[in-house]
């Protein structure tokens, strides 16, 4: 599983993977803003009904 720095550096690639896996996600759901990562993960967890670890597992 990638660490926070790897996610930050490859976000566009990861965002594409998330959209492929979870078609209901919008660009707004996947907006990555410095300092607001926890807020974004919270939105994703709520919308998908999955824990952060489960969502990040598609990056492996």
mmCIF file as gemmi writes it, N, C-alpha and C atoms, coordinates in Angstrom:
data_model
loop_
_atom_site.group_PDB
_atom_site.id
_atom_site.type_symbol
_atom_site.label_atom_id
_atom_site.label_alt_id
_atom_site.label_comp_id
_atom_site.label_asym_id
_atom_site.label_entity_id
_atom_site.label_seq_id
_atom_site.pdbx_PDB_ins_code
_atom_site.Cartn_x
_atom_site.Cartn_y
_atom_site.Cartn_z
_atom_site.occupancy
_atom_site.B_iso_or_equiv
_atom_site.pdbx_formal_charge
_atom_site.auth_seq_id
_atom_site.auth_asym_id
_atom_site.pdbx_PDB_model_num
ATOM 1 N N . UNK Axp A 1 ? 0.848 -1.167 0 1 0 ? 1 A 1
ATOM 2 C CA . UNK Axp A 1 ? 0 0 0 1 0 ? 1 A 1
ATOM 3 C C . UNK Axp A 1 ? 0.901 1.24 0 1 0 ? 1 A 1
ATOM 4 N N . UNK Axp A 2 ? 0.605 2.214 -0.835 1 0 ? 2 A 1
ATOM 5 C CA . UNK Axp A 2 ? 1.457 3.402 -0.917 1 0 ? 2 A 1
ATOM 6 C C . UNK Axp A 2 ? 1.327 4.275 0.326 1 0 ? 2 A 1
ATOM 7 N N . UNK Axp A 3 ? 2.406 4.998 0.602 1 0 ? 3 A 1
ATOM 8 C CA . UNK Axp A 3 ? 2.363 5.926 1.733 1 0 ? 3 A 1
ATOM 9 C C . UNK Axp A 3 ? 1.812 7.275 1.258 1 0 ? 3 A 1
ATOM 10 N N . UNK Axp A 4 ? 1.648 8.196 2.179 1 0 ? 4 A 1
ATOM 11 C CA . UNK Axp A 4 ? 1.033 9.497 1.886 1 0 ? 4 A 1
ATOM 12 C C . UNK Axp A 4 ? 1.806 10.267 0.811 1 0 ? 4 A 1
ATOM 13 N N . UNK Axp A 5 ? 3.129 10.227 0.851 1 0 ? 5 A 1
ATOM 14 C CA . UNK Axp A 5 ? 3.945 10.944 -0.133 1 0 ? 5 A 1
ATOM 15 C C . UNK Axp A 5 ? 3.77 10.349 -1.54 1 0 ? 5 A 1
ATOM 16 N N . UNK Axp A 6 ? 3.694 9.03 -1.625 1 0 ? 6 A 1
ATOM 17 C CA . UNK Axp A 6 ? 3.49 8.378 -2.92 1 0 ? 6 A 1
ATOM 18 C C . UNK Axp A 6 ? 2.12 8.727 -3.484 1 0 ? 6 A 1
ATOM 19 N N . UNK Axp A 7 ? 1.129 8.76 -2.628 1 0 ? 7 A 1
ATOM 20 C CA . UNK Axp A 7 ? -0.218 9.127 -3.082 1 0 ? 7 A 1
ATOM 21 C C . UNK Axp A 7 ? -0.223 10.555 -3.6 1 0 ? 7 A 1
ATOM 22 N N . UNK Axp A 8 ? 0.372 11.44 -2.839 1 0 ? 8 A 1
ATOM 23 C CA . UNK Axp A 8 ? 0.427 12.855 -3.223 1 0 ? 8 A 1
ATOM 24 C C . UNK Axp A 8 ? 1.124 13.036 -4.574 1 0 ? 8 A 1
ATOM 25 N N . UNK Axp A 9 ? 2.231 12.343 -4.78 1 0 ? 9 A 1
ATOM 26 C CA . UNK Axp A 9 ? 2.998 12.486 -6.006 1 0 ? 9 A 1
ATOM 27 C C . UNK Axp A 9 ? 2.353 11.851 -7.22 1 0 ? 9 A 1
ATOM 28 N N . UNK Axp A 10 ? 1.526 10.836 -7.017 1 0 ? 10 A 1
ATOM 29 C CA . UNK Axp A 10 ? 0.897 10.117 -8.128 1 0 ? 10 A 1
ATOM 30 C C . UNK Axp A 10 ? -0.618 10.243 -8.116 1 0 ? 10 A 1
ATOM 31 N N . UNK Axp A 11 ? -1.125 11.331 -7.588 1 0 ? 11 A 1
ATOM 32 C CA . UNK Axp A 11 ? -2.559 11.442 -7.373 1 0 ? 11 A 1
ATOM 33 C C . UNK Axp A 11 ? -3.37 11.303 -8.655 1 0 ? 11 A 1
ATOM 34 N N . UNK Axp A 12 ? -2.923 11.887 -9.76 1 0 ? 12 A 1
ATOM 35 C CA . UNK Axp A 12 ? -3.707 11.797 -10.999 1 0 ? 12 A 1
ATOM 36 C C . UNK Axp A 12 ? -3.869 10.341 -11.443 1 0 ? 12 A 1
ATOM 37 N N . UNK Axp A 13 ? -2.827 9.553 -11.317 1 0 ? 13 A 1
ATOM 38 C CA . UNK Axp A 13 ? -2.903 8.131 -11.658 1 0 ? 13 A 1
ATOM 39 C C . UNK Axp A 13 ? -3.867 7.413 -10.714 1 0 ? 13 A 1
ATOM 40 N N . UNK Axp A 14 ? -3.743 7.667 -9.422 1 0 ? 14 A 1
ATOM 41 C CA . UNK Axp A 14 ? -4.6 7.022 -8.431 1 0 ? 14 A 1
ATOM 42 C C . UNK Axp A 14 ? -6.056 7.445 -8.607 1 0 ? 14 A 1
ATOM 43 N N . UNK Axp A 15 ? -6.249 8.712 -8.942 1 0 ? 15 A 1
ATOM 44 C CA . UNK Axp A 15 ? -7.602 9.217 -9.157 1 0 ? 15 A 1
ATOM 45 C C . UNK Axp A 15 ? -8.27 8.46 -10.31 1 0 ? 15 A 1
ATOM 46 N N . UNK Axp A 16 ? -7.529 8.202 -11.375 1 0 ? 16 A 1
ATOM 47 C CA . UNK Axp A 16 ? -8.053 7.442 -12.497 1 0 ? 16 A 1
ATOM 48 C C . UNK Axp A 16 ? -8.433 6.026 -12.097 1 0 ? 16 A 1
ATOM 49 N N . UNK Axp A 17 ? -7.591 5.397 -11.287 1 0 ? 17 A 1
ATOM 50 C CA . UNK Axp A 17 ? -7.893 4.04 -10.807 1 0 ? 17 A 1
ATOM 51 C C . UNK Axp A 17 ? -9.161 4.019 -9.961 1 0 ? 17 A 1
ATOM 52 N N . UNK Axp A 18 ? -9.303 5.022 -9.099 1 0 ? 18 A 1
ATOM 53 C CA . UNK Axp A 18 ? -10.493 5.087 -8.261 1 0 ? 18 A 1
ATOM 54 C C . UNK Axp A 18 ? -11.749 5.272 -9.11 1 0 ? 18 A 1
ATOM 55 N N . UNK Axp A 19 ? -11.665 6.116 -10.124 1 0 ? 19 A 1
ATOM 56 C CA . UNK Axp A 19 ? -12.827 6.354 -10.988 1 0 ? 19 A 1
ATOM 57 C C . UNK Axp A 19 ? -13.189 5.097 -11.776 1 0 ? 19 A 1
ATOM 58 N N . UNK Axp A 20 ? -12.194 4.33 -12.186 1 0 ? 20 A 1
ATOM 59 C CA . UNK Axp A 20 ? -12.467 3.081 -12.894 1 0 ? 20 A 1
ATOM 60 C C . UNK Axp A 20 ? -13.139 2.077 -11.969 1 0 ? 20 A 1
ATOM 61 N N . UNK Axp A 21 ? -12.65 1.979 -10.75 1 0 ? 21 A 1
ATOM 62 C CA . UNK Axp A 21 ? -13.175 1.001 -9.8 1 0 ? 21 A 1
ATOM 63 C C . UNK Axp A 21 ? -14.542 1.407 -9.249 1 0 ? 21 A 1
ATOM 64 N N . UNK Axp A 22 ? -14.704 2.698 -9.001 1 0 ? 22 A 1
ATOM 65 C CA . UNK Axp A 22 ? -15.925 3.22 -8.392 1 0 ? 22 A 1
ATOM 66 C C . UNK Axp A 22 ? -16.489 4.318 -9.288 1 0 ? 22 A 1
ATOM 67 N N . UNK Axp A 23 ? -17.275 3.929 -10.251 1 0 ? 23 A 1
ATOM 68 C CA . UNK Axp A 23 ? -17.795 4.849 -11.265 1 0 ? 23 A 1
ATOM 69 C C . UNK Axp A 23 ? -18.645 5.98 -10.722 1 0 ? 23 A 1
ATOM 70 N N . UNK Axp A 24 ? -19.165 5.832 -9.508 1 0 ? 24 A 1
ATOM 71 C CA . UNK Axp A 24 ? -20.025 6.868 -8.951 1 0 ? 24 A 1
ATOM 72 C C . UNK Axp A 24 ? -19.248 8.067 -8.411 1 0 ? 24 A 1
ATOM 73 N N . UNK Axp A 25 ? -17.923 7.985 -8.359 1 0 ? 25 A 1
ATOM 74 C CA . UNK Axp A 25 ? -17.121 9.101 -7.843 1 0 ? 25 A 1
ATOM 75 C C . UNK Axp A 25 ? -17.043 10.231 -8.858 1 0 ? 25 A 1
ATOM 76 N N . UNK Axp A 26 ? -17.09 11.446 -8.349 1 0 ? 26 A 1
ATOM 77 C CA . UNK Axp A 26 ? -16.986 12.632 -9.189 1 0 ? 26 A 1
ATOM 78 C C . UNK Axp A 26 ? -15.624 13.298 -8.972 1 0 ? 26 A 1
ATOM 79 N N . UNK Axp A 27 ? -15.304 14.254 -9.819 1 0 ? 27 A 1
ATOM 80 C CA . UNK Axp A 27 ? -14.057 15.008 -9.633 1 0 ? 27 A 1
ATOM 81 C C . UNK Axp A 27 ? -14.061 15.737 -8.289 1 0 ? 27 A 1
ATOM 82 N N . UNK Axp A 28 ? -15.225 16.221 -7.87 1 0 ? 28 A 1
ATOM 83 C CA . UNK Axp A 28 ? -15.316 16.895 -6.57 1 0 ? 28 A 1
ATOM 84 C C . UNK Axp A 28 ? -14.976 15.948 -5.423 1 0 ? 28 A 1
ATOM 85 N N . UNK Axp A 29 ? -15.418 14.69 -5.54 1 0 ? 29 A 1
ATOM 86 C CA . UNK Axp A 29 ? -15.1 13.703 -4.506 1 0 ? 29 A 1
ATOM 87 C C . UNK Axp A 29 ? -13.603 13.465 -4.411 1 0 ? 29 A 1
ATOM 88 N N . UNK Axp A 30 ? -12.914 13.598 -5.531 1 0 ? 30 A 1
ATOM 89 C CA . UNK Axp A 30 ? -11.503 13.244 -5.612 1 0 ? 30 A 1
ATOM 90 C C . UNK Axp A 30 ? -10.569 14.446 -5.627 1 0 ? 30 A 1
ATOM 91 N N . UNK Axp A 31 ? -11.067 15.597 -5.229 1 0 ? 31 A 1
ATOM 92 C CA . UNK Axp A 31 ? -10.231 16.79 -5.176 1 0 ? 31 A 1
ATOM 93 C C . UNK Axp A 31 ? -9.235 16.67 -4.033 1 0 ? 31 A 1
ATOM 94 N N . UNK Axp A 32 ? -7.952 16.697 -4.388 1 0 ? 32 A 1
ATOM 95 C CA . UNK Axp A 32 ? -6.871 16.561 -3.408 1 0 ? 32 A 1
ATOM 96 C C . UNK Axp A 32 ? -6.319 17.943 -3.125 1 0 ? 32 A 1
ATOM 97 N N . UNK Axp A 33 ? -6.514 18.429 -1.906 1 0 ? 33 A 1
ATOM 98 C CA . UNK Axp A 33 ? -5.986 19.726 -1.511 1 0 ? 33 A 1
ATOM 99 C C . UNK Axp A 33 ? -5.021 19.539 -0.355 1 0 ? 33 A 1
ATOM 100 N N . UNK Axp A 34 ? -3.914 20.217 -0.464 1 0 ? 34 A 1
ATOM 101 C CA . UNK Axp A 34 ? -2.898 20.147 0.589 1 0 ? 34 A 1
ATOM 102 C C . UNK Axp A 34 ? -3.523 20.517 1.933 1 0 ? 34 A 1
ATOM 103 N N . UNK Axp A 35 ? -3.303 19.671 2.928 1 0 ? 35 A 1
ATOM 104 C CA . UNK Axp A 35 ? -3.819 19.918 4.264 1 0 ? 35 A 1
ATOM 105 C C . UNK Axp A 35 ? -5.249 19.443 4.49 1 0 ? 35 A 1
ATOM 106 N N . UNK Axp A 36 ? -5.925 18.991 3.428 1 0 ? 36 A 1
ATOM 107 C CA . UNK Axp A 36 ? -7.311 18.539 3.573 1 0 ? 36 A 1
ATOM 108 C C . UNK Axp A 36 ? -7.476 17.084 3.141 1 0 ? 36 A 1
ATOM 109 N N . UNK Axp A 37 ? -6.402 16.319 3.266 1 0 ? 37 A 1
ATOM 110 C CA . UNK Axp A 37 ? -6.439 14.921 2.856 1 0 ? 37 A 1
ATOM 111 C C . UNK Axp A 37 ? -7.449 14.12 3.671 1 0 ? 37 A 1
ATOM 112 N N . UNK Axp A 38 ? -7.497 14.364 4.981 1 0 ? 38 A 1
ATOM 113 C CA . UNK Axp A 38 ? -8.413 13.621 5.844 1 0 ? 38 A 1
ATOM 114 C C . UNK Axp A 38 ? -9.868 13.889 5.458 1 0 ? 38 A 1
ATOM 115 N N . UNK Axp A 39 ? -10.154 15.123 5.087 1 0 ? 39 A 1
ATOM 116 C CA . UNK Axp A 39 ? -11.509 15.478 4.657 1 0 ? 39 A 1
ATOM 117 C C . UNK Axp A 39 ? -11.882 14.705 3.387 1 0 ? 39 A 1
ATOM 118 N N . UNK Axp A 40 ? -10.957 14.613 2.437 1 0 ? 40 A 1
ATOM 119 C CA . UNK Axp A 40 ? -11.205 13.888 1.199 1 0 ? 40 A 1
ATOM 120 C C . UNK Axp A 40 ? -11.43 12.4 1.487 1 0 ? 40 A 1
ATOM 121 N N . UNK Axp A 41 ? -10.557 11.8 2.31 1 0 ? 41 A 1
ATOM 122 C CA . UNK Axp A 41 ? -10.714 10.383 2.641 1 0 ? 41 A 1
ATOM 123 C C . UNK Axp A 41 ? -12.034 10.144 3.359 1 0 ? 41 A 1
ATOM 124 N N . UNK Axp A 42 ? -12.443 11.068 4.199 1 0 ? 42 A 1
ATOM 125 C CA . UNK Axp A 42 ? -13.729 10.945 4.89 1 0 ? 42 A 1
ATOM 126 C C . UNK Axp A 42 ? -14.891 10.937 3.911 1 0 ? 42 A 1
ATOM 127 N N . UNK Axp A 43 ? -14.836 11.814 2.899 1 0 ? 43 A 1
ATOM 128 C CA . UNK Axp A 43 ? -15.873 11.837 1.865 1 0 ? 43 A 1
ATOM 129 C C . UNK Axp A 43 ? -15.925 10.514 1.119 1 0 ? 43 A 1
ATOM 130 N N . UNK Axp A 44 ? -14.746 10.004 0.76 1 0 ? 44 A 1
ATOM 131 C CA . UNK Axp A 44 ? -14.683 8.737 0.026 1 0 ? 44 A 1
ATOM 132 C C . UNK Axp A 44 ? -15.204 7.582 0.874 1 0 ? 44 A 1
ATOM 133 N N . UNK Axp A 45 ? -14.801 7.533 2.134 1 0 ? 45 A 1
ATOM 134 C CA . UNK Axp A 45 ? -15.267 6.466 3.02 1 0 ? 45 A 1
ATOM 135 C C . UNK Axp A 45 ? -16.789 6.494 3.154 1 0 ? 45 A 1
ATOM 136 N N . UNK Axp A 46 ? -17.335 7.684 3.303 1 0 ? 46 A 1
ATOM 137 C CA . UNK Axp A 46 ? -18.781 7.826 3.458 1 0 ? 46 A 1
ATOM 138 C C . UNK Axp A 46 ? -19.512 7.445 2.172 1 0 ? 46 A 1
ATOM 139 N N . UNK Axp A 47 ? -19.038 7.927 1.048 1 0 ? 47 A 1
ATOM 140 C CA . UNK Axp A 47 ? -19.716 7.677 -0.222 1 0 ? 47 A 1
ATOM 141 C C . UNK Axp A 47 ? -19.631 6.204 -0.635 1 0 ? 47 A 1
ATOM 142 N N . UNK Axp A 48 ? -18.491 5.564 -0.371 1 0 ? 48 A 1
ATOM 143 C CA . UNK Axp A 48 ? -18.292 4.185 -0.805 1 0 ? 48 A 1
ATOM 144 C C . UNK Axp A 48 ? -18.647 3.161 0.265 1 0 ? 48 A 1
ATOM 145 N N . UNK Axp A 49 ? -18.77 3.604 1.509 1 0 ? 49 A 1
ATOM 146 C CA . UNK Axp A 49 ? -19.065 2.674 2.599 1 0 ? 49 A 1
ATOM 147 C C . UNK Axp A 49 ? -17.913 1.716 2.866 1 0 ? 49 A 1
ATOM 148 N N . UNK Axp A 50 ? -16.697 2.181 2.62 1 0 ? 50 A 1
ATOM 149 C CA . UNK Axp A 50 ? -15.497 1.368 2.817 1 0 ? 50 A 1
ATOM 150 C C . UNK Axp A 50 ? -14.492 2.151 3.653 1 0 ? 50 A 1
ATOM 151 N N . UNK Axp A 51 ? -13.614 1.428 4.319 1 0 ? 51 A 1
ATOM 152 C CA . UNK Axp A 51 ? -12.539 2.058 5.094 1 0 ? 51 A 1
ATOM 153 C C . UNK Axp A 51 ? -11.433 2.517 4.146 1 0 ? 51 A 1
ATOM 154 N N . UNK Axp A 52 ? -10.638 3.45 4.619 1 0 ? 52 A 1
ATOM 155 C CA . UNK Axp A 52 ? -9.534 3.986 3.82 1 0 ? 52 A 1
ATOM 156 C C . UNK Axp A 52 ? -8.624 2.87 3.315 1 0 ? 52 A 1
ATOM 157 N N . UNK Axp A 53 ? -8.306 1.901 4.181 1 0 ? 53 A 1
ATOM 158 C CA . UNK Axp A 53 ? -7.432 0.787 3.779 1 0 ? 53 A 1
ATOM 159 C C . UNK Axp A 53 ? -8.03 0.003 2.618 1 0 ? 53 A 1
ATOM 160 N N . UNK Axp A 54 ? -9.335 -0.212 2.662 1 0 ? 54 A 1
ATOM 161 C CA . UNK Axp A 54 ? -9.998 -0.942 1.586 1 0 ? 54 A 1
ATOM 162 C C . UNK Axp A 54 ? -9.919 -0.175 0.269 1 0 ? 54 A 1
ATOM 163 N N . UNK Axp A 55 ? -10.129 1.12 0.342 1 0 ? 55 A 1
ATOM 164 C CA . UNK Axp A 55 ? -10.069 1.952 -0.859 1 0 ? 55 A 1
ATOM 165 C C . UNK Axp A 55 ? -8.645 1.973 -1.411 1 0 ? 55 A 1
ATOM 166 N N . UNK Axp A 56 ? -7.667 2.124 -0.539 1 0 ? 56 A 1
ATOM 167 C CA . UNK Axp A 56 ? -6.271 2.203 -0.969 1 0 ? 56 A 1
ATOM 168 C C . UNK Axp A 56 ? -5.753 0.88 -1.514 1 0 ? 56 A 1
ATOM 169 N N . UNK Axp A 57 ? -6.425 -0.212 -1.209 1 0 ? 57 A 1
ATOM 170 C CA . UNK Axp A 57 ? -5.955 -1.521 -1.679 1 0 ? 57 A 1
ATOM 171 C C . UNK Axp A 57 ? -5.957 -1.638 -3.201 1 0 ? 57 A 1
ATOM 172 N N . UNK Axp A 58 ? -6.725 -0.819 -3.889 1 0 ? 58 A 1
ATOM 173 C CA . UNK Axp A 58 ? -6.713 -0.883 -5.358 1 0 ? 58 A 1
ATOM 174 C C . UNK Axp A 58 ? -5.423 -0.287 -5.937 1 0 ? 58 A 1
ATOM 175 N N . UNK Axp A 59 ? -4.651 0.415 -5.125 1 0 ? 59 A 1
ATOM 176 C CA . UNK Axp A 59 ? -3.396 1.011 -5.587 1 0 ? 59 A 1
ATOM 177 C C . UNK Axp A 59 ? -2.242 0.016 -5.603 1 0 ? 59 A 1
ATOM 178 N N . UNK Axp A 60 ? -2.43 -1.142 -4.993 1 0 ? 60 A 1
ATOM 179 C CA . UNK Axp A 60 ? -1.347 -2.14 -4.928 1 0 ? 60 A 1
ATOM 180 C C . UNK Axp A 60 ? -1.129 -2.802 -6.249 1 0 ? 60 A 1
